[in-house]
Amino acid sequence: MSTKSELLKLLESHRGEYLSGEELASRLGYSRTAVWKAMKSLRQEGYRILAVNNRGYALETDNDILSVEAVKMHLEHRNVFMQVEKEISSTNQYLKKKGIEENLPHGSFVAAEAQTEGKGRRGRTFYSPAGSGLYLSVLMRPKRTAQESLTLTAAAAVAVCRAVEEVCGVSLGIKWVNDLYLGERKVCGILTEAVTDFETGDIELVVVGIGLNLRMPAGGFPGELSEVAGAILGDDVYVDRNLLTAGIINYLLEEAEKEGIPEAYISRNIVPGRRVRVAYGTRVRSVEAEKILPDGRLLVKNEQGEEEILPCGDVSLNLH
């Protein structure tokens, strides 16, 4: 670990507390000059570090920069691969490739401040600007078949809801299959990508991608997104994104250990009782959503007034 990383870890563990230069150097085992150079580098990266004569240095309590050191402090499982980037093409794409090539362990993750090629469902892109969201991918090695992968998407949706409620104090609804809503606005998308063994049908690894809109981006959402996308927080509300990231990962690994679809996925779902448009394969249909079944499939009343079960699909709520 570099001097800078060790210094950041120490400052994060004492966030808001002052530590003298002498104490920092002594705890880290480096010279005060080396500590000062590392401090200067952290400040250049945007970390707000206070300096007061006769008191020392302190990382401000509302410092809002993602870092491995800060996320790791709150993780329950730490013996995994961890990476945080200012900008990346796609956290899912990167982690899936690295997971295959390096056989990364269950619970490994990549988080980013921004994505240039964020991935959404059905070949769409996910708008991922800097300064407004949290973009996270978690690698999992579940002992499940590809047919059971829906349970992981459901586990991720519940995990994000739990973490957001705990850290942000905001309660979200789930839209079957994999979006989270605040009111009538989409604030989170989840993309689950699996690598399977073609001979056995078992999943080798899964990458769960989570894109969470914390605040409105500068200038608002572009194009059609402006009609459907929203944000969880106001511009003046501070939330520790490192704590939120760790909370999502912790809850995801916990929920994924459970059998079947989480009850909270069903109880939080906002689709039942509404008329929706469902894109399934090449068909786009208008149906009445009735309920989420215990296995995660959607029971609907189709165009002929007959009950039908949909295993998956892309649901649009804005039908009038």
C-alpha positions as CSV (number, residue, x, y, z in Angstrom):
1,M,0.0,0.0,0.0
2,S,1.4,3.4,-0.9
3,T,2.0,6.2,1.6
4,K,-0.9,8.1,0.2
5,S,-3.3,5.1,0.6
6,E,-2.1,4.5,4.1
7,L,-2.5,8.1,5.0
8,L,-6.0,8.2,3.5
9,K,-7.0,5.1,5.4
10,L,-5.8,6.7,8.7
11,L,-7.6,9.9,8.0
12,E,-10.8,8.2,7.0
13,S,-10.7,6.1,10.2
14,H,-10.5,9.4,12.2
15,R,-12.7,11.5,9.9
16,G,-13.4,14.9,11.6
17,E,-10.6,14.3,14.2
18,Y,-7.3,16.1,14.3
19,L,-4.1,14.2,14.2
20,S,-0.7,16.0,14.4
21,G,1.9,15.6,11.7
22,E,4.1,13.9,14.2
23,E,1.4,11.4,15.2
24,L,0.6,10.7,11.5
25,A,4.3,10.1,10.8
26,S,4.7,7.9,13.8
27,R,1.6,5.8,13.1
28,L,2.4,5.3,9.5
29,G,6.2,4.8,10.0
30,Y,7.1,7.4,7.4
31,S,9.0,10.7,7.6
32,R,7.0,13.9,8.1
33,T,8.2,15.0,4.7
34,A,6.7,11.8,3.1
35,V,3.5,12.3,4.9
36,W,3.3,16.0,3.8
37,K,3.8,15.0,0.1
38,A,1.0,12.4,0.4
39,M,-1.2,15.0,2.1
40,K,-0.5,17.4,-0.8
41,S,-1.4,14.7,-3.3
42,L,-4.7,13.9,-1.6
43,R,-5.6,17.6,-1.6
44,Q,-4.9,17.9,-5.3
45,E,-7.3,15.0,-5.8
46,G,-10.0,17.0,-4.1
47,Y,-9.9,15.7,-0.5
48,R,-10.8,18.5,1.9
49,I,-8.2,18.2,4.7
50,L,-8.2,20.8,7.4
51,A,-4.9,22.1,8.9
52,V,-4.9,23.9,12.3
53,N,-1.9,25.0,14.2
54,N,-1.2,23.0,17.4
55,R,-4.0,20.6,16.4
56,G,-2.9,19.0,13.2
57,Y,-4.8,17.6,10.2
58,A,-8.4,16.3,9.8
59,L,-10.4,15.0,6.9
60,E,-13.6,17.0,6.8
61,T,-16.7,15.0,7.8
62,D,-18.7,15.8,4.6
63,N,-15.8,14.9,2.2
64,D,-17.6,13.2,-0.8
65,I,-14.9,11.3,-2.7
66,L,-15.2,7.6,-3.3
67,S,-12.1,5.5,-2.3
68,V,-11.2,1.9,-1.7
69,E,-9.9,2.9,1.8
70,A,-13.2,4.5,2.9
71,V,-15.5,1.8,1.4
72,K,-13.4,-1.0,2.9
73,M,-13.9,0.4,6.4
74,H,-17.6,-0.5,6.3
75,L,-17.4,-3.8,4.4
76,E,-18.2,-7.1,6.1
77,H,-16.2,-9.1,3.6
78,R,-12.8,-7.5,2.9
79,N,-10.7,-10.2,1.4
80,V,-11.8,-9.4,-2.2
81,F,-10.7,-7.3,-5.2
82,M,-11.7,-3.7,-4.8
83,Q,-11.3,-0.8,-7.2
84,V,-12.6,2.8,-7.4
85,E,-12.1,5.0,-10.5
86,K,-12.9,8.6,-11.2
87,E,-14.1,7.6,-14.7
88,I,-14.4,4.2,-16.4
89,S,-16.0,3.1,-19.6
90,S,-18.3,0.5,-17.9
91,T,-17.9,-1.0,-14.4
92,N,-19.8,-4.1,-15.6
93,Q,-17.7,-4.6,-18.7
94,Y,-14.4,-4.0,-16.8
95,L,-15.3,-6.3,-13.8
96,K,-16.6,-9.1,-16.0
97,K,-13.4,-9.2,-18.1
98,K,-11.2,-9.0,-15.0
99,G,-13.2,-11.5,-13.1
100,I,-12.8,-14.1,-15.9
101,E,-9.1,-13.4,-16.6
102,E,-8.0,-13.3,-12.9
103,N,-10.6,-15.5,-11.3
104,L,-11.7,-12.8,-8.9
105,P,-13.4,-13.9,-5.6
106,H,-17.1,-13.6,-4.7
107,G,-17.8,-10.1,-3.5
108,S,-15.2,-8.2,-5.5
109,F,-16.3,-4.8,-6.8
110,V,-15.6,-1.8,-9.0
111,A,-17.1,1.6,-8.3
112,A,-16.8,4.8,-10.3
113,E,-17.6,8.5,-10.1
114,A,-18.6,8.4,-13.8
115,Q,-19.0,6.0,-16.8
116,T,-18.5,6.9,-20.4
117,E,-20.2,3.7,-21.7
118,G,-22.5,2.7,-18.9
119,K,-24.6,-0.3,-19.8
120,G,-28.4,-0.7,-19.5
121,R,-30.8,-3.5,-20.4
122,R,-31.7,-4.4,-24.0
123,G,-28.5,-2.8,-25.4
124,R,-29.3,0.6,-24.0
125,T,-26.7,2.9,-22.4
126,F,-27.0,4.2,-18.9
127,Y,-26.4,7.9,-18.4
128,S,-23.6,8.1,-15.9
129,P,-22.3,11.7,-15.4
130,A,-19.7,12.7,-12.8
131,G,-20.8,14.5,-9.7
132,S,-24.4,13.1,-9.4
133,G,-24.5,9.4,-9.0
134,L,-23.0,6.1,-7.8
135,Y,-22.0,3.5,-10.4
136,L,-21.1,0.1,-8.9
137,S,-20.6,-3.5,-10.1
138,V,-20.3,-6.5,-7.8
139,L,-18.9,-9.9,-8.9
140,M,-20.7,-12.9,-7.4
141,R,-20.1,-16.6,-7.7
142,P,-23.5,-18.1,-6.8
143,K,-24.3,-21.8,-6.9
144,R,-27.3,-21.4,-9.2
145,T,-28.4,-22.1,-12.7
146,A,-28.9,-19.5,-15.4
147,Q,-32.7,-19.9,-14.9
148,E,-32.4,-18.9,-11.3
149,S,-30.5,-15.6,-12.1
150,L,-33.7,-13.6,-11.6
151,T,-33.3,-14.1,-7.9
152,L,-30.0,-12.2,-8.0
153,T,-31.6,-9.2,-9.7
154,A,-34.3,-9.3,-7.0
155,A,-31.7,-9.5,-4.3
156,A,-29.8,-6.5,-5.7
157,A,-33.0,-4.4,-5.9
158,V,-33.8,-5.2,-2.2
159,A,-30.2,-4.5,-1.2
160,V,-30.2,-1.1,-2.8
161,C,-33.5,-0.3,-1.2
162,R,-32.2,-1.3,2.2
163,A,-28.9,0.6,1.9
164,V,-30.6,3.8,0.6
165,E,-33.2,3.7,3.3
166,E,-30.5,3.3,6.0
167,V,-28.0,5.8,4.7
168,C,-30.2,8.3,2.9
169,G,-33.4,8.0,4.8
170,V,-35.4,7.5,1.5
171,S,-37.8,4.7,0.8
172,L,-37.8,3.4,-2.8
173,G,-40.2,1.3,-4.8
174,I,-39.2,-1.6,-7.1
175,K,-40.4,-1.8,-10.7
176,W,-40.4,-5.3,-12.0
177,V,-37.9,-6.5,-13.1
178,N,-34.9,-4.4,-12.2
179,D,-35.5,-0.6,-11.7
180,L,-36.0,1.4,-8.6
181,Y,-38.4,4.4,-8.4
182,L,-38.9,7.4,-6.1
183,G,-42.5,8.3,-6.8
184,E,-43.0,8.2,-10.6
185,R,-39.3,8.8,-11.4
186,K,-36.7,6.1,-12.1
187,V,-33.7,6.6,-9.8
188,C,-31.8,3.4,-10.2
189,G,-31.2,0.7,-12.8
190,I,-29.8,-2.8,-12.2
191,L,-28.1,-4.9,-14.9
192,T,-27.3,-8.5,-14.1
193,E,-24.9,-10.3,-16.5
194,A,-24.0,-13.9,-16.1
195,V,-21.3,-16.1,-17.5
196,T,-22.5,-19.7,-17.7
197,D,-21.1,-23.2,-18.3
198,F,-22.8,-24.3,-21.5
199,E,-22.4,-28.0,-20.5
200,T,-24.0,-27.8,-17.1
201,G,-26.1,-24.6,-17.3
202,D,-24.5,-23.5,-14.0
203,I,-23.5,-19.9,-13.5
204,E,-19.7,-19.4,-13.3
205,L,-19.9,-15.8,-12.3
206,V,-22.4,-13.0,-12.2
207,V,-21.7,-9.2,-12.4
208,V,-24.5,-7.1,-10.9
209,G,-24.3,-3.5,-12.1
210,I,-26.0,-0.8,-10.2
211,G,-26.5,2.8,-11.4
212,L,-27.9,5.1,-8.8
213,N,-29.0,8.7,-9.4
214,L,-28.2,10.5,-6.1
215,R,-28.6,14.1,-7.4
216,M,-29.8,15.8,-10.5
217,P,-26.9,16.2,-13.0
218,A,-25.9,19.7,-14.0
219,G,-28.3,20.8,-16.7
220,G,-30.7,18.0,-15.9
221,F,-31.1,14.7,-17.7
222,P,-30.8,14.8,-21.5
223,G,-33.6,14.0,-24.1
224,E,-36.2,11.4,-23.2
225,L,-34.6,10.7,-19.8
226,S,-35.8,14.1,-18.6
227,E,-39.4,12.6,-18.7
228,V,-38.7,9.5,-16.6
229,A,-35.4,9.9,-14.6
230,G,-35.1,11.4,-11.2
231,A,-32.8,11.7,-8.2
232,I,-32.9,10.6,-4.6
233,L,-31.5,13.6,-2.9
234,G,-31.6,17.4,-3.1
235,D,-28.5,19.3,-4.2
236,D,-27.8,20.5,-0.6
237,V,-28.1,17.1,1.1
238,Y,-24.9,15.3,2.0
239,V,-24.6,11.5,1.9
240,D,-21.5,9.4,2.5
241,R,-21.2,7.6,-0.8
242,N,-18.5,5.3,0.6
243,L,-20.9,4.1,3.4
244,L,-23.7,3.8,0.8
245,T,-21.5,1.7,-1.5
246,A,-20.4,-0.6,1.3
247,G,-24.1,-0.9,2.5
248,I,-25.2,-2.0,-0.9
249,I,-22.5,-4.6,-1.2
250,N,-23.1,-6.0,2.3
251,Y,-26.8,-6.2,1.8
252,L,-26.4,-7.8,-1.7
253,L,-24.2,-10.5,-0.4
254,E,-26.6,-11.1,2.5
255,E,-29.7,-11.2,0.3
256,A,-28.1,-13.5,-2.3
257,E,-27.6,-16.1,0.4
258,K,-31.3,-16.5,0.8
259,E,-33.4,-18.9,-1.1
260,G,-35.9,-17.7,-3.7
261,I,-37.3,-14.2,-4.2
262,P,-37.0,-11.8,-1.2
263,E,-40.4,-11.0,0.3
264,A,-39.4,-7.3,0.2
265,Y,-39.0,-7.5,-3.6
266,I,-42.7,-8.4,-3.8
267,S,-44.0,-6.0,-1.1
268,R,-42.1,-3.1,-2.5
269,N,-43.1,-3.7,-6.1
270,I,-45.0,-0.8,-7.8
271,V,-46.1,-2.7,-10.9
272,P,-49.1,-4.8,-9.6
273,G,-52.4,-3.1,-10.0
274,R,-51.3,-1.0,-12.9
275,R,-51.8,-1.1,-16.7
276,V,-48.4,-1.4,-18.2
277,R,-46.6,-1.8,-21.5
278,V,-44.4,-4.9,-21.6
279,A,-41.7,-5.5,-24.2
280,Y,-40.9,-9.2,-24.2
281,G,-38.8,-10.5,-27.1
282,T,-39.9,-8.6,-30.2
283,R,-43.4,-8.1,-28.9
284,V,-44.7,-5.0,-27.2
285,R,-48.0,-5.4,-25.4
286,S,-50.4,-3.6,-23.1
287,V,-51.5,-5.7,-20.1
288,E,-52.9,-5.4,-16.6
289,A,-50.3,-6.4,-14.0
290,E,-51.9,-8.4,-11.3
291,K,-49.1,-9.6,-8.9
292,I,-45.5,-10.7,-8.5
293,L,-45.4,-14.5,-8.0
294,P,-43.2,-16.1,-5.4
295,D,-40.6,-17.1,-8.0
296,G,-40.4,-13.5,-9.3
297,R,-42.4,-13.9,-12.5
298,L,-45.2,-11.4,-13.3
299,L,-48.9,-12.5,-13.4
300,V,-50.8,-10.3,-15.9
301,K,-54.2,-10.2,-17.6
302,N,-53.4,-10.1,-21.4
303,E,-55.2,-8.4,-24.3
304,Q,-57.8,-11.2,-24.4
305,G,-58.6,-10.8,-20.7
306,E,-56.8,-14.1,-19.9
307,E,-54.3,-14.6,-17.1
308,E,-50.7,-15.1,-18.3
309,I,-47.3,-15.4,-16.6
310,L,-44.4,-13.4,-17.9
311,P,-40.9,-14.7,-16.9
312,C,-39.2,-11.5,-17.8
313,G,-39.7,-8.3,-19.9
314,D,-39.2,-4.6,-20.0
315,V,-42.0,-2.7,-18.3
316,S,-43.1,0.8,-19.0
317,L,-45.4,2.5,-16.5
318,N,-46.3,5.6,-18.4
319,L,-49.5,4.3,-20.0
320,H,-52.5,6.5,-20.0
